[in-house]
Amino acid sequence: MSDRRRTPAPSVPDLAGNGQEDDGIEQGKRLIRIADDKGLSLAQRIANRFYLMSWKTPIHGRRLKGKYPLKLLAVPEDEMPGDVRAGQAIRAGYFLFRGTRQPIDALDFERLTLVPAFADYLHSFAWLRDLASAGTREQGAPIAEGVMRRWLAVHADTPSEPAWRADNAAWRLLFWSAHAPLILSSSDLVYRSLVLNSIARTARHLDRGADKAPIGLPRLAAWGGIVGVSMLLPGGAARKIFGEAGLKRAIDSAFHTDGGIISRSPLDQFQAIMLLSMVRSVYDVRREQVPPFLTEALARAVPALLGLTHGDGGLGSWQGAAAIDPASVEALVRASRVRARPLRQANDWGYQRLAAGGTIVQIDAAPPPVARLAAAGCASTGAIEISDGRQRLVVNCGGAALGGAWMPEALAQGLRTTAAHSTLVLNDSNSTALLPDGTLGRGVTEVELHRQETDSGSRIEISHDGYVRRMGYVHRRLLLLSGDGKEIRGEDLLTPAARRRKPVKLSIQLRFHLAPGVEPTSTADGMGALLRIDDGAIWQFRANGGKLAVEESLWVDHEGRPHPARQLVVTGEALPGGSTIGWLFKKVG
């Protein structure tokens, strides 16, 4: 499919000459980033602009007219818990979003001057979940109704962005229906009629525009909203058939066959599973049969997400996402009703998972997502994260997608760089370029992967061509995890690329960002460090082929808040004939 992020080439034999799969692990793979890695073309942008302008025309207005629903047929259950602190803030008179406060009394939906993610939080009415978690219906309904009236006064009649953008409109339908007691408890019949009519108008709007939403999570949300509302408004049988066909197409284009979302973002994966779970809850409350394609999508997506969990149950920091907390992951899995083991190998999604003796190693073993699929894609090919039991040891900085009061734009862009990930950086350059407009440019186009599983441990080798065109070097990373999980050996090799310009001597920085709470102490010879984990074990790090230093770093939590941390930096030189830096993490106590 042309919208896929990359297309896998035929498998290549493993290093032992055995091309058979071992315990479900595919031993050889070549992943290719598609050549058309650009944002929307000029023609597409113009067409989209005309489409948005059409929203204000009388024709579109007539399309939104129809029968006034008298009630919702049911109220589906929202099984995801809200943020109690955010809900308490709403009850106290202000919205709280990633460190930013917005007083409700000063809320003007016509002139919102908030970061886009905060505006989406308001327009999608995701805050209803938070409010519901912080009190009773009697306590929350007057507040929700007050905000609802403000929103309707500005946006009920004429669609506009971002309020009526397909994904915001769809999430709004799901949250309005799941938390209908908060917004439909009023005895004011005129207000109730306006709310119900807005639900119907939003559904008609999505009927016309769901397939115009960007591929991936936005289009998935749009069709999910249509399917959900089709069972909650009278006379929705035809819309349900139409919506299910669209949702199936959206699922097929949003997920790889291994269950990973095409943006490669764990945050998008999390939200996609949440969306599908909310849609399924509508089937449940209406006692209708869940279509097999929806059940199958969840059955693939949940193991893929769990493949990026560490020993504490939280997620790793990949492709702009931060470490989503264990409680949220647990609640999501419970809401999905999928019980599955973590997926160890997601070749198309692009992540590998090694696990032994309580040690988990996660690896980004694929090209980055194409520009049009990821707003916060990262140049992280080859990066790793390591955890020991419930304690994280090596991490990536993460959080580039979590803009807010704690995350200024300049910092967010910096967190997308190769240097913000635990991998090798050549000549202080990104393996895939970050362009001034924030999109990913040229760099990694091909990744080769070899993996072997034996009784003695796991072995994985990946290579990428991100530095070939500019500097003439191929980066290869070899990782070995012992069978007992107490040793992680690695080698980073830079080799001259065939039929390319002759490489020259360049600087190397091999970075291992340490989790907060990991305290490094350099050894006397300058080639190693002892790593003490709070309430955990002691690990030893050794390197050869370069000089080790301990530098400052940071790590972003699931709320988008940076925390001070440290990093191990091994510096060396790439030589025209090739260079190697070997390293070892060993559990010593």
Secondary structure, 3 states (H helix, E strand, C coil): CCCCCEEEECCCCCCCCCCCCECCECCEEEEEECCCCCCCCHHHHHHHHHHHHHCCCHHHHHHCCCCCCCCCCCCCCCCCCCCHHHHHHHHHCEEEECCEEEECCCCCCCCCCCCHHHHHHHHCCCHHHHHHHCCCHHHHHHHHHHHHHHHHHHHCCCCCCCCCCHHHHHHHHHHHHHCHHHHCCCCCHHHHHHHHHHHHHHHHHHHHHHHHCCCCHHHHHHHHHHHHHHCCCCCCHHHHHHHHHHHHHHHHHHECCCCCECCCCHHHHHHHHHHHHHHHHHHHHCCCCCCHHHHHHHHHHHHHHHCCECCCCCECCCCCCCECCHHHHHHHHHHHCCCCCCCCEECCCCEEEEEECCEEEEEECCCCCCHHHCCCCCCCCCCEEEEECCEEEEECCCCCCCCECCECHHHHHHCCCHHHCCCEEECCECCCCECCCCCECCCCCEEEEEEEEECCEEEEEEEECCCHHHHCEEEEEEEEEECCCCEEEEEEEEEECCCCCCCCCEEEEEEEEECCCEEEEECCCCCEEEEEECCCCEEEEEEECCEEEEEEEEEEECCCCEEEEEEEEEEEEECCCCEEEEEEEEECC
